[in-house]
Amino acid sequence: MGQTDSQFKAFIRFVLDALKEAIQEKDEEKRKAKMEKIIENLQKTLED
């Protein structure tokens, strides 16, 4: 079953917030871990 426009926009907002949070991380290791988590979540979403 497909997503509605509002559901898709909510998903995009979630991804943008996660990316903004990762970008603001000063510690390089923590930033990398956050980016890897975002990538992992996006991959899981594609596989569902």
C-alpha positions as CSV (number, residue, x, y, z in Angstrom):
1,M,0.0,0.0,0.0
2,G,1.3,3.5,-0.9
3,Q,1.9,6.5,1.3
4,T,-0.2,9.6,1.3
5,D,1.6,12.9,0.5
6,S,1.4,13.9,4.2
7,Q,3.0,10.6,5.3
8,F,5.8,11.0,2.7
9,K,6.4,14.6,3.9
10,A,6.5,13.4,7.5
11,F,9.2,10.8,6.5
12,I,11.2,13.5,4.7
13,R,11.0,15.8,7.8
14,F,12.3,12.9,9.9
15,V,15.3,12.3,7.6
16,L,16.0,16.1,7.4
17,D,16.0,16.4,11.2
18,A,18.3,13.4,11.6
19,L,20.7,14.8,9.0
20,K,20.7,18.2,10.7
21,E,21.4,16.7,14.0
22,A,24.3,14.6,12.6
23,I,25.8,17.6,10.9
24,Q,25.8,19.6,14.1
25,E,27.7,16.9,16.0
26,K,31.2,18.1,16.8
27,D,32.8,14.7,17.6
28,E,33.7,13.0,14.3
29,E,33.2,9.5,15.6
30,K,29.7,10.4,16.9
31,R,28.9,12.2,13.6
32,K,29.9,9.1,11.6
33,A,27.8,6.8,13.9
34,K,24.8,9.1,13.5
35,M,25.2,9.1,9.7
36,E,25.6,5.3,9.6
37,K,22.4,5.0,11.6
38,I,20.5,7.2,9.2
39,I,21.8,5.1,6.3
40,E,20.8,1.9,8.1
41,N,17.3,3.2,8.7
42,L,16.9,4.3,5.1
43,Q,18.1,0.9,3.9
44,K,15.6,-0.8,6.1
45,T,12.8,1.4,4.8
46,L,13.7,0.4,1.2
47,E,13.6,-3.3,2.2
48,D,10.2,-3.1,3.8
